Amino acid sequence: MPQGEQVKNGKAFEYALANQYYIFLQAMEKSVELVENSALEVARNFYFQSDIKKRLEFDIASKQTIETLLKIEPGLYAQKNNSDKLFIQLQNDAEGAVGDVRDVVFRRERGCWEIGFSAKNNNDAVKHSRLSRILDFGNEWLGCPCSDQYWEDIQPVFDFLREHEGDTFNSLGEDKITKVYIPLLTAFRNELIKIYENNELIPEKLICYLIGNFAFYKIIKDDSHNMVIVKAFNINRNLNKSVNGERAQYKIPHINLPTRIVEFDFKIGAENNTLDMILDEGWEISFRIHNASSRVEQSLKFDIRLLGNPPILFTQHLFK
């Protein structure tokens, strides 16, 4: 699916989630408001630009999650009185740049209760970060600037890309592997290990960079398996709280962040464009790098995925 279409469908799914919860809670005669802002307008436009079949799929997937979330998040419905309003708000993309991956946020001003959803439409990537001649991933991701050695190591890669700028990426043949993927990922891996050796908090910082600093529910619409998956990333014990005297029917475990990198190397069997990292506490990360365009550019894009998470992480598979 083209990148632009993925973005449109993702935004449409965000709108469907917010809107279906709004409709459901209104029907329960709860005091609820769907906050009008630019993010909602964009997502709503993409939703209504979708054909009827797609809109129905977004709505069905959204509705599938409501029963589960009401059982574990009483704050969605447990209002003190009619003035205790629930606000449902879509977040702008800029929030993700400051450590907040939540797309849809639910909050009550009274009691300071708040939760959020990260909506994924047939896509479970956590980040699409880039590497380039000037982007300092160490500083941007982890607060630790990259060393001079890293910049020296990546210079030949970007010199080569500059020489071929405008060519199709596929026309590079084996050179894209030997002169781009392997040396760039090797430099990235070596630098990340070097930063880790000098800062024991790097595993925790890396996960926080990828999943944000706020506890959240990841809602994954998986059409290939005809299901919706709900995962609870309760990293700071802010999920599953009692609200206005109402307790959750089920407890969501708190999950630990990693403390050490166990293994970090090229993925076996991949096209030399993927690194796998195994950490303690059950975390595993895949870093696949690729050219975001059919033409050679002066940067490359990561498709970063969580291959593993703590085994106690609450996960619910809801079949459509």
N, C-alpha and C positions, 0 to 999 in steps of 0.2 A: 504494500500500500504506500503511495507517495507520502512524504513527510507532511505536506500541507493537509492531506486528507486525514492523517492520524491526529493532527492538532485539532481539526474541526470536530471530528468524532469524539475526541477526548473532552473538549469544551461542551459539546452537546450532552454528554453523559453527566458532566458536572451539573448542568442545568437541570437535567431530569432528576438527579438525586435530590437537589435542593427543593425542586418544585413538588415532587411526590411526597416528601416529608411534610412540606407545607400543607398540601391538600389533605393528607391523612390527619394531621394534628388539628387542622381546622374542623374536619368532620367530627373529631373528638370534642369539639367546642373548647379547645385550648386557645389561650391568648398567644398568637404567633404572628411574626412579621417576616416576610421575605424582603430583605434589604435591597433597595434599588441602588445600584452603583454601576460603574462602567464595566466591571467584570461580569455582572449579571446580564447586562445588555449584550455584550459580545457573545456570551455562552447561549443566551436565548435566541439570538439571531442564527447561530450555527444549528441549534436544535430545530428551528422552524425551516431552515434551508434543507434539512434532511428529508428524505421521502417518508411517507407514512409508515412503511414497514420498519425503517430504522428507528423512528421515533417510538414506535410501539415496543421495540426491543429494548431501547433505553429505559422506557417506563417500567416494563416488566422486571428488568434486572434491578432497578431501583426499589420497586415495591418488595422484591424478594428479601431485601435486607432489613425491612422495617421491624418485623416480628422479633428477629434476633436482637437488634439494637435496643428495642424497648425493654427487653428482658435484662440487658446488662447496663443500660444507661437510663435510670429513672429520671434524670434531669431533663430528658426530652419531653416528658409529659407532666412531671410532678410540680405543678405551679402552686404557690402559696395562696394567691388570689388572682383576680382578673388583671390587676396591674403588674403582676409578675410575668412579664412577657418574655417569650423565647424568640430570639433573633436568629434568622438563618441568613448567612452571608457568604457570597463567593469572594475569594481572595484574588487579587491581581498577581500576575506572574512574578512581579518584583519581590513578593514575599518569600519566594523560594530562594532568592539570592541572599537572604539574611537569615537562613536557617529555619525556614518554616515551609514544609512540603505540603501542608494542608490546603486543599482546594475549596472545601466547604466547611465553614465553621458555624457551630451552634453555641449560643451563649445566653446566659441569664445575667442581667446586671445585678440583681439581688442575689447575694450568696456567692458571687464571683465564680460561678460554674461555667465551664467551657470545654467542648470537645471539638474534634475536627476529623474530616475524611480526606484521604488522598485517593482520588478517583483514577482508575486505570482501565482503559478500554482496549482489551486484547493486547496489552503491553504492560510488562512488569518491570521495566527499567526504572532505576531510582534516580539516575543522573545522566545527562548528556554533555559532560564537561569536554573542553577542548584542550589540546596542546598546540602551541605555536612557538615561533622564534622569540616572542616577547612575553607570553603568558607564564607567570610564575605560579605553578600549581602548588608548590610547597607553601607559599605565603597565603595564597587564596583559599586553599583547602584546610591548611593545618596551622597557619600562623607562623610557619618556619620557612624563611626564604631559601630558595634553591642555591646551591653552591656554584662557584665559578666552573667547577669541573662539569656540572650538568650542562651549562650553557655551551661549553666547548664541545661536549659530546653530541649535542643536538644540532650544532651549526651545519655540519655536512649534510644532514637530512634536509634542512630547509633551504640550503644552497641548491641541492638537487631539485627540490620542488619548484624553486623559483626559475630554474632553467627550463622547466617543462610546464610552467604555468599556462593554462589555456588548452593544453593537450587533454585528451580523455584519460582518466585514471587507468582504465583497462589497457590503454596502449602502452603503459609502462612495462607490461609483462612481468617477468620475474623480478625486475628491478624494484617493483613496489614492495616486494617481500624483503629482498636483500639490502636495499638502500633506504627503505622507509620504515616498514613495520618492525623488523628485527632491531635495527640500531636505535630507533626511537623508543620502543618498549624496553629495551635493555637499559637505556639511559634513565628512563622513568623508574624502572624497578630498582636500579642501583641507588638512585637518589632517594627514593622513598625508604629503602632499607637504611641508608646513611642517616636520614632524618630520625628514623625510629631508634637507631642505636644511641642517639644523643637526646632522646626525649621519650620516656617510658609511657607518656600519655597519648602517643600517636594512635594506637589502635582505637581507643575511645573517641578521639577527635575525628578519626576517619569515618567511623560509623555515624557520628553526629553530623558530619558534613553531608553524608549520603542520605540520612533519614530525617535530619533536622533536629532541633532542640526541643520540640514539643511532642508530647504523647499524641498518638493518632490512630485511627482505624484506616487500614488500606482496604479499599473496595475494588476488587478486580472483576471485571466483566469478561469472562472467558468463553467466547462463542464456540471455540473448537471443541470444548468439552461440555458445552451446553450448561454452564454453571456460573454462579457468582461466588467469589471467595471473599470472606471477611477475615482480616488479620488484625490483631490488637497489639500495637507497639506501645506497651505501657512502660515507657522507659523512665518516667519520673513519678509514678504512682498517681497521676492525675486523671486516669480513666476509672470508670466503674464506681464512682463515688455515690454515697447516699445524698439525696437532695430533698429538702422539705419533709423529712421524716420517712421518705420512701427509700427502701434498700433494693439493690440489684438482686435479681433472682439467682444469678450465677456470678461467681467471682472470677475476675480476670487476673492472672498472675503477673507480678512485676518481673520484668526481664533485665538481666545484667548486661552491661556493655563489656566488650572484650578488653583484656589487659595485655595480651601478647600476640604477636604474629608467629604462627607455627610454621607456615610454609608459604612461599611466594615465588612462582616460576611460570614459565610458558605452559599453556594448556596442552596436554598430550593429544595429538590427533587433530588439532586446529590448524589453520593455515598460517601459523606463526604470527597471528594478529591478536592473540588473546592471552592475557595473564590471569591466573587463578591465585587467589589469596585465601589461605585457611587461617582463621584465628581461633582463640579459645572461646568458651561459652557457646559454641555451636555456630558461630558466624562464618560465612564463606562468601567471597566477592569475586565476580568475574569482570575483568576489564577488557572489553573488545574494542579495538580501535579501527576506524574506517574513514574513508573520504566521504564527507557529507554530500558531495556533489559528484556528478558524472565527470566533471572537469577538475583538473589538478588545482588545488588551492594552497594557500600559505598556512593552513592549519588543518589538523585532523581531529575527528570527533570520537569521544568514547561513548560506548553503550555499556553503562555500568549496571550490573544486576546483582541482587542478593540471591546467591545459589543456596545459601543455608542460613538459618536463623536459630535462635535458642529453641530447643525441643519443647520447652514448656509454653512457647508463644501460643496464645489462643488463636485457633484457626477453625473457621466454620465453612464447610462446602455446602452451598445451597443450589440444588438442581432446579433448573427452570422447567 
